[in-house]
Amino acid sequence: MPRTTSARRTVVLCAALALLTAGCTAGGGAGQASDGSKTMTFLTFETPNLDAAYWDAAIARASKAVPGVKIKKLVAPSADRNTYVKQLAASGQLPDIMISVSPDGLAQSGKLAAWPAATLDDYVSPQSNPIGGKIYQLPYNTQPTPLVYYNKTLFRAAGITAAPTTYKDFLADCAALKKKGVNPLVVGGGGKDTWADGFPLIAAVGTDVYAKDPHWLAERRAGKRKFTDATFTSALNKVKKLAGSGYIDRSGLSRDYASTEQAFRDGKGAMYPMGSWFAASADSKKPPFDVGVFAWPGDNGADTVPAYTGGGISVSSSAPDVKLAQKWSAAFMLDKQNLDASVRSDGSLIAVKGYTPPTTMGPVYKATVKIYQDAARRGSVVNAFSVETGDTGLVPGLSDKLWAGTAELIAGRTSAGALARRLDGEWAKDAG
């Protein structure tokens, strides 16, 4: 999702150089140890919710379940794992095992191993995000993206007694908050996390485009749709109007992801459009106010929830032992303690058959799950625009340009129509 800046390129290249210096290359740096075990690299990432201790403990449990594997943990230098992995792949250092990395581009170029059908039998949605009909990332986790988390204290202060259920009500609540001197929507997008400006647009595409045509992006890939289509431009316009009305604090575009969450916690805005992972953070580190949650409402009611199922492990086709790497990875993904830890630390909605989350989960997580389950029962869960991957995702390379353009839209430096035309042009270039 994030845009690549020259500064990040420097960081990424330095990180790649550091790996080379350390002899920690994927494939090349891995191999067979003196005790006969295979050493493999595993690319992880760290966030406020998923810290080093979480990864170390999870790796240890999987390694105990599958002997003969020694894991050399790598940590992506930023949340932009996709760009980082592509840099590594380009320099011949693709990790043997990697988690929550888009397989797009890597799978098509033969750099990833497809998952066997028998392994996928353990998952609720085994055919999520196929590429050429094959699955390259284990679909272990469903993430509604975004929902709207809100500050109940600020809502009450503005005279708002219930979460909005229509877009008209949503705008009225924004106006009431602004009149009270409260910034309605906390949105980020600064530093390395330019993707963090995208949640209002993902939500608007869900209610205005995907609710009417769930296969819109697949049709865009087939050349049957354009970003300049009226429905997509309408979604862009909604975001522009929110910012133009003063409902999105434009100065927030300079905040990175962590600072954006902190801004909501500090009461610098009433609503925080964010992925479901915030639920765990809200419960485990409760802000000084009660947090509510609702689905971003559409014009005719809040009956659409964008969500993505995937996020699991992919294995390099060049791993020193692909079958062993997949066996270790499957053990990592299905380990109950790992899944429980993912739920507690990252608010995961686990999509593994037979799994039930810990009963001790907090109220924000439970409210989040209920919104998703209610939408699933109604049949109103749609893909999360730009987050979906594979045959129905954006063409590789476009997301960075999308979030750069969204920042310009929010800042008032471009129009919805101009951005739509630019995206169509960039799509043509990236699709080759």
N, C-alpha and C positions, 0 to 999 in steps of 0.2 A: 503493500500500500504506500509506503513513504516515498517521497521524491529523493533522488540521489543528489546530494550536493557535493561540491568539490571537497569540502571539509570531510564529509563522510567517506568520499573515495580515498582520501588520505588515510583516514582511520582504518578503512578496510584493507587498503594495501599494506599498511604497517602491520596490521594483524596477520595478514597472509604471510608477510615477510617473517614475522615472529614465529609462525608455525614452521616455516621452512628452516629457520635458524635452529629451532628446537628439534628438527627432525620429526615433526609431528604431522606428517602428511597423511592424508587419507589413502589407504591402500599402500603407498610407498613407505610410510612411517609405521604402518601396522604390520603384523606378521606373527610368526610362531615364536613363543618364548621358550626358554630352556626347559621348562616343565611340560612342554607340549601344548600349552594353552594358546589360543589365538588372541592377539591384541588387536582391538578395533577402536576406531575413533567414534565418538558419539557427540553430535552437535546439539547442545541445549541452549537455553536462553534464560536470562534472569529478569524478573520483574519484582515490583514490591510484593506481589502475592506468591511468586515462585522463586524463592531465593536459593542460594547455594546449598543450604542444609537440606532443602526439599529434594534437590536433584541427587545429592550424594546418597541420601537414604534410599531413594527409589532405585538408583543404580545398584546399590548393594543388595537389595532384595532380589532383583532380577538375576544378578550374577550368582546369587546363592541357589536360585532355582535352576539355572542352566550353567553347570560347571564347564570349565574349559574355555571361558571367555574372560579376557581382561579388558575392561573398558577404560579408554583414555578420554576423559571428559573434555570437550571443548565448549566454550561459551561465546555465543554471538556477541559482537561488541555493541549492538544496538537492537532495538525491536525489529529492525528491518532485516530479518533473517533471509528473506528471499534474495535481496541484492547481495548480501554477504556470501550466500552459498553459490550464487552464480560467479562471483569473483573467485571463489575457491575452485569451482569446477573449471573455470577458464585457465587456471594455473595448475591444473592437474592435482588439486588437493581436495577433491570432493570427499567429505566425511563418509565413513563406511555406513554409519547409522545417523539419522537426523530426524528431529521431531518438529512438527508444526511448520514445515517448510512446504511451500507450494510445489507440487511435482511438475507444474506446467513448464515446458521447455526442457527440463531435465529428462522427463520420461520420453518425450518425442525424439530426443537425441540419443536414446538408448543408455542413458547414464543411471537409470534406476531399474531395479528388479521388480516385476509384477508380483502381487501377492497371490499365492495359490488359493483356489476357491475354498478349500477345506479350512483354511485359516479364517476366511471371511465369514464362515458359518456362525461364528461367535458374536457377530455384530447385528444390531437391530436394522441398520440400513447398509447392507453389504455392498451395494452398488452405487454408493455416493461418489459423485465427482469422477466418473470414468474418463479415461483418456484412451481413445481408440478401442473402447470396450473393455479395457483392463483397469484394475485398481492398483495404484502405486502408493497410496497413503491409507493407513488403517483408520476407519471411520468410527473412532471410539467416543467422540464427544460432540454433543449438540450445543451450540451457543446462539441463543437469540441475540441478534445484533442489528440495531440496538433496541433496548427498551429505554424508557425515560424514568430515571430515579429522581425523586424530588424531596425537597426539604419541607416537611409538614409544618414546621413552625413558620416559615416564610409564607407558605400558602395561607395559613390561618390569619397571619397578619394582614394579608391582602384581601381577606374576606372570601377566600376560596375554600369551599367546604367539601369538595369531592374532586377526584381526578377527572379530567375532561374525557368525554367519549366521542366527540366529533371534532373535526379540525376547526370548526367555527368556535366551539367552546375553548379549544386550545388557544386560539388567537385572543379570545376574550380574557383568558387567564394571563396570557403574556402582557396584555394591555394593563390589567389590574396590578400586576407585579411592578411593571415599569412605573405606573402612576404612584406606587408606594415607594419608589426609589430603589427597587430591587432589580438587578439584572436577571431577566427571565431564564436565559439558556447559557450554561457554561460549556464552551467549545474551545478546544486547543488547536494544536497544529504547528507548534514552533520547534526549533532545533532539529533534531534527528527524527522527530515524530510528526512529520507533516500529515501523515495519514489520519491523525487525530482530529482533523477538521472535517472528516467525511461522514460522521454519523447522522447529522440531519439529512444529508442527501441520500444515504442508504435507506433511511426511514421513508423519505418522500418517494423514492423509487418503488419501495415496497407497497405503499398505499396507492400510488397513482399509476404505476406501470405494471408491476408484477401481479397486483391483485386482479387486474383485468386480463393480463397475458403472462401467465407464469413462465412461459418459455421465451420471453422477449429476447433475452441475451443469446440464447441458442439460435434464435432467428436472426439476431444481429450478426452472429458468426456466419450464418448462411447467406448473408447479404440481403435478407428480406426486410430488415429494419435499419433505421439510422438514428443517431443521437438527435438529429434535427426533427425527428417525428414529434408531433404535437404533444403526445403524452409524456415523452421524456423531457422535452423542453419545459413542460408545465412543472415537472418535479424540480428542475433547476431553478425555475422562477420562484417556487415556494421558498427555497433556501435564500435566494437573493432578497425576496421581500421581507423575510424574517430579519435579516441583517439590516436592510434598509429602514425597517421600522424601529430599529434599536432594540430588538429582542435577542440579538446575539452580540455580545460584547466583542467588538472587533479587536480590541487590544489582547484578547485571549489567544489570538492566532500566534502570538509569540511564545506561548507556554508549551513546554513539552508534555508528554503524556502524564508523567508523575505530578508535575506542577498543576496540571489541569484537574486531576482528582483532588489534589490538596486545595485548590481554589473552591471546589464544591464543598469540601469538608469545612473550609473556613467561612462558609456562608457568603461567598462572593457571587452567588447566583442561586436561583431556586431550583432549576432543573438541569439534569446532567444526562444527556443522551449517551448511553454507553453499552458495551457488551455485557452479557449476563455475568461475566467474571467479577464485576464490581460488587455483586451481591455478597460474595464471601468476604470481601474487604469491609463492606458496610457492617456485616455481622461480627466479624472478628475484632475489628478496630472501630467501634461504634462512634460516629460523629456526635457532637453535642446537640443533636436534634434527632427526632425520629425520621426514618427514611421510608418513603412510599415508592411504589413503582407502578407504571402503567404502560400499555402499548401505545406507540405513537399513533394518534388517531388519524383516520382518513376522513374524507369529506362526508361519508355516509356512516361513520361509526368505527370504533376501534376493533376491527375484526381481522386485521392482518398483522402477523408477527414474522418479520424476516429472521431467518436462522440459517446456520451453516452446520453441517455434520461432517466431521473429518478430524483434522488436527492431530492425527496420530503419527506413527513412525513410518518413514520411508527408508529403504535400504539400497545402497549403491550396488549397481551390477558389477562393480569392480572390487567389492569387499573381498578380503582374503578367503572367506568361506561364506558364500551368500546364504546357504541353507542354515548354517549355524547362526549367522547374524539375524536371520528372520526368526529363528527359534527363540533367540534371546529377546528380540524385540516383541514377539508375541507374549512372552512371559512378562515383560515389562508392562505391556498394555493391559493384560488381564489380571495382574496381581491386585487382589482386593485392597490391600493396604495402599498400594499406589493409587488406585482409583479413589479410595476414600480420601487420601491426602490431596488428590487433585480437586475433589469436591470441596474439601475444607479450605484449601488455599486459593483455588481459582474459580469456585462456584460452578464447576463443570456439571452439565446435565449428561450423565454417562449413558452412552448408547450401546451398551454391552448387554446381551440377553441375560435375564435373571438377576441383574444388579439392582440393589436397592441402596440408596444413600444413607449415611448415618442419621439416626433419629434425632441426634443432638443438633442438627443444622438450625440456624437461626431464622428469624421471621422474614428477613429480606430475601434470603435464598428460597424459602418455602413459597413466598409470594411470587417470586420469579418463576419457579417451576409451575405453579398453578396457571399463570398467564400462558405459558407455553403449552401446557397440557390441554387447557381449555381451547386454545387456538387449534391444536392438533385434532381435537375431537370435532371441531367445526370444519376441519379441512381448510383452514385459512393460514397455514404456515407457508411462507414463500421463501425462495432463496434470498440470501443477504447479498444485495448487489455489490459487486467487486470482490466480495469475499469468496464466492463460489469459484471453483477451479475446474480444470479438465475441459471436457468437450463443451461445457456450458459456461465457461468463465471468460473474463476479458482476455484479449490476446496478450501474450507476455510483453511487458514493457509499458503497457498503457496506464497502469494504476498510478505510477509516479506522476505522470502528466495530468491524470484526473485530479489528484489531490492538489497539485500546484494550481490547476485551474479553479478548483473549488475555493482555495484561499483567495484568489483574485475575485471570485464571485462574491464571497462574503465581505471582502474589503471594498467592494464597489468599483473595482477596476476593470470589470468586464461585464457583459450582459449574458443572459441565458442563451440567447441565440448565437452570439459570437463563440461562447464556450462550446456549444453543441457542434458548431461547424468545425471548430478546431479539433474536437475529439474525433469527429469523422475523418478528418485529414490525418491525424496521428494514427488512428486505427489502420488506415490504408497503408501507412509507412511500416508500422510494426507487424502487420499481417504479411508484409512482403508482397 
